[in-house]
């Protein structure tokens, strides 16, 4: 008797929640999720399944910083002096510094008769100088192991090799994003997830056996093709099975805990193994775990139905019923099947977004905001080497902001809205970065960089969710992918923004700070989506844009249309 009452109470709650969703969103899958459990046992298992791919995502993104880190203390190698103490060798060979802030000239040496120098144990300051003839010596203190840079002499005239290979990585991300986006649309989310992680595994292991700049760059291109899809395919799939009540929480906590956790452990794994080749083995081999994905991760029911495989979608949903111990009413399942058929008949594509002036402008503004977030996020991470403190500690401290910032975002995003939590953090981040140009290197700059990173984390993750909610359902996947790909384009220049400090120490900070302020202003021109149904058609998307007001209020498109009809009737 009591059990029956509990079942009736649960059915009543599901029905009320179902009616609430139907009032807000015409997506029938949302109604199914209410009855199946918005975040039941199966969804929780899938959420935990994001743990390894989230950690791998962090490894894929940041491991190159640790295999290609540049030991800051280096000088020209002179074979005749190798038997001397390192500090004495440096004092005898290195001329006075040519750049402010350097302790000695790292790229030139005295052109001396070293036999005479050994006899006198000193170098005449008037001795001519020349470029390093026999490579460099590296003092392995700030970076306690040899990296690709120290092994292959990627410093001085060759110092551009490091940002070049990182740019090649992001070029791979551009093509990989397009390719695996196509795979995701035509073959499914699971094949895209599997393929992207396999590419990361192959490229990571192949990097170990490279010998020159070009084969190294090619292998980083291969790894780059996996970037984003290696995690985002699982991220999108899990969100598609998570009910609207828990979607913001699942979206942000997965990034905070799994990606953020990977960022925290990576520097200390690198420090512990202290060998760049071993580091690649340790961070690449675990990706073999992806072989279990086809047998453990269900394909997206939304994708299955869109490809005409409605029966397969129903089978997956029945599996959710069994694991969650819930029952989908027949009428709700029938509605999902009918809705799936209607969605399959739509002919709208991303080209319709570009044809619409309203959506085209909206897409352009979101691209500016997203590209700025990606560039500033990446730039602040890459500046960890040059802020004056230990590289590993600085990277850890800036990465540690990922967890609390995104957790905070998950708590307040639905309260204050996407626009406020994108524009305000961008404004604060830009201000902090510009203030950093006025303080000395070391603790002051690192402290400001950590606070700026905290803010940019919030803006970045809010923008990810915001961009998906703005796009109409038929083009949501392709339009979101386009925005992400444009983010890769901005990260192409990130290594060179950081490299620009060689022209002027403050230039990278000025560039990043100014971009934050510009993007903050642009984000104020994007409609709010908090608490509103996502547009289901191109027309609804246009109505959302046209009903936008700068004060922050976005009127209901249906109400606006009704009011317009009344105004026309009055005029008549």
Rosetta blueprint (number, residue, H / E / L):
1 X L
2 X H
3 X H
4 X H
5 X H
6 X H
7 X H
8 X H
9 X H
10 X H
11 X H
12 X H
13 X H
14 X H
15 X H
16 X H
17 X H
18 X H
19 X H
20 X H
21 X H
22 X H
23 X H
24 X H
25 X L
26 X L
27 X L
28 X H
29 X H
30 X H
31 X H
32 X H
33 X H
34 X H
35 X H
36 X H
37 X L
38 X L
39 X L
40 X L
41 X H
42 X H
43 X H
44 X H
45 X H
46 X H
47 X H
48 X H
49 X H
50 X H
51 X H
52 X H
53 X H
54 X H
55 X H
56 X H
57 X H
58 X H
59 X H
60 X H
61 X H
62 X H
63 X H
64 X H
65 X H
66 X H
67 X H
68 X L
69 X L
70 X L
71 X L
72 X L
73 X L
74 X E
75 X E
76 X E
77 X L
78 X L
79 X H
80 X H
81 X H
82 X L
83 X L
84 X L
85 X L
86 X H
87 X H
88 X H
89 X H
90 X H
91 X H
92 X H
93 X H
94 X L
95 X L
96 X L
97 X L
98 X L
99 X L
100 X L
101 X L
102 X L
103 X L
104 X L
105 X L
106 X L
107 X L
108 X E
109 X E
110 X E
111 X L
112 X L
113 X L
114 X H
115 X H
116 X H
117 X H
118 X H
119 X H
120 X H
121 X L
122 X L
123 X L
124 X L
125 X L
126 X L
127 X L
128 X L
129 X E
130 X E
131 X E
132 X L
133 X L
134 X L
135 X L
136 X E
137 X E
138 X E
139 X L
140 X L
141 X L
142 X L
143 X L
144 X L
145 X L
146 X L
147 X L
148 X H
149 X H
150 X H
151 X H
152 X H
153 X L
154 X L
155 X L
156 X H
157 X H
158 X H
159 X L
160 X H
161 X H
162 X H
163 X H
164 X H
165 X H
166 X H
167 X H
168 X H
169 X H
170 X H
171 X H
172 X H
173 X H
174 X H
175 X H
176 X H
177 X H
178 X H
179 X H
180 X H
181 X H
182 X H
183 X H
184 X H
185 X H
186 X H
187 X L
188 X L
189 X H
190 X H
191 X H
192 X H
193 X H
194 X H
195 X H
196 X H
197 X H
198 X H
199 X H
200 X H
201 X H
202 X H
203 X H
204 X H
205 X H
206 X H
207 X H
208 X H
209 X L
210 X L
211 X L
212 X L
213 X H
214 X H
215 X H
216 X H
217 X H
218 X H
219 X H
220 X H
221 X H
222 X H
223 X H
224 X H
225 X L
226 X L
227 X L
228 X L
229 X H
230 X H
231 X H
232 X H
233 X H
234 X H
235 X H
236 X H
237 X H
238 X H
239 X H
240 X H
241 X L
242 X L
243 X L
244 X H
245 X H
246 X H
247 X H
248 X H
249 X H
250 X H
251 X H
252 X H
253 X H
254 X H
255 X H
256 X H
257 X H
258 X H
259 X H
260 X H
261 X H
262 X H
263 X H
264 X H
265 X H
266 X H
267 X H
268 X H
269 X H
270 X H
271 X H
272 X H
273 X H
274 X L
275 X L
276 X H
277 X H
278 X H
279 X H
280 X H
281 X H
282 X H
283 X H
284 X H
285 X H
286 X H
287 X H
288 X H
289 X H
290 X H
291 X H
292 X H
293 X H
294 X H
295 X H
296 X H
297 X L
298 X L
299 X L
300 X L
301 X H
302 X H
303 X H
304 X H
305 X H
306 X H
307 X L
308 X L
309 X L
310 X H
311 X H
312 X H
313 X H
314 X H
315 X H
316 X H
317 X H
318 X H
319 X H
320 X H
321 X H
322 X H
323 X H
324 X H
325 X L
326 X L
327 X L
328 X L
329 X L
330 X H
331 X H
332 X H
333 X H
334 X H
335 X H
336 X H
337 X H
338 X H
339 X H
340 X H
341 X H
342 X H
343 X H
344 X H
345 X L
346 X L
347 X L
348 X L
349 X L
350 X H
351 X H
352 X H
353 X H
354 X H
355 X H
356 X L
357 X H
358 X H
359 X H
360 X H
361 X H
362 X H
363 X H
364 X H
365 X H
366 X H
367 X H
368 X H
369 X H
370 X H
371 X H
372 X H
373 X H
374 X H
375 X H
376 X H
377 X H
378 X H
379 X H
380 X H
381 X H
382 X H
383 X H
384 X H
385 X H
386 X H
387 X L
388 X L
389 X L
390 X L
391 X H
392 X H
393 X H
394 X H
395 X H
396 X H
397 X H
398 X H
399 X H
400 X H
401 X H
402 X H
403 X H
404 X H
405 X H
406 X H
407 X H
408 X H
409 X H
410 X H
411 X H
412 X H
413 X H
414 X H
415 X H
416 X H
417 X L
418 X L
419 X L
420 X H
421 X H
422 X H
423 X H
424 X H
425 X H
426 X H
427 X H
428 X H
429 X H
430 X H
431 X H
432 X H
433 X H
434 X H
435 X H
436 X H
437 X L
438 X L
439 X L
440 X L
441 X L
442 X L
443 X H
444 X H
445 X H
446 X H
447 X H
448 X H
449 X H
450 X H
451 X H
452 X H
453 X H
454 X H
455 X H
456 X H
457 X H
458 X H
459 X H
460 X H
461 X H
462 X H
463 X H
464 X H
465 X H
466 X H
467 X H
468 X H
469 X H
470 X H
471 X L
472 X L
473 X H
474 X H
475 X H
476 X H
477 X H
478 X H
479 X H
480 X H
481 X H
482 X H
483 X H
484 X H
485 X H
486 X H
487 X H
488 X H
489 X H
490 X H
491 X H
492 X H
493 X H
494 X H
495 X H
496 X H
497 X H
498 X H
499 X H
500 X H
501 X H
502 X H
503 X L
504 X L
505 X L
506 X L
507 X H
508 X H
509 X H
510 X H
511 X H
512 X H
513 X H
514 X H
515 X H
516 X H
517 X H
518 X H
519 X H
520 X H
521 X H
522 X H
523 X H
524 X L
525 X L
526 X L
527 X L
528 X L
529 X L
530 X L
531 X L
532 X L
533 X L
534 X L
535 X L
536 X L
537 X L
538 X H
539 X H
540 X H
541 X H
542 X H
543 X H
544 X H
545 X H
546 X H
547 X L
548 X E
549 X L
550 X L
551 X L
552 X L
553 X L
554 X E
555 X L
556 X L
557 X H
558 X H
559 X H
560 X H
561 X H
562 X H
563 X H
564 X H
565 X H
566 X H
567 X H
568 X H
569 X H
570 X H
571 X H
572 X L
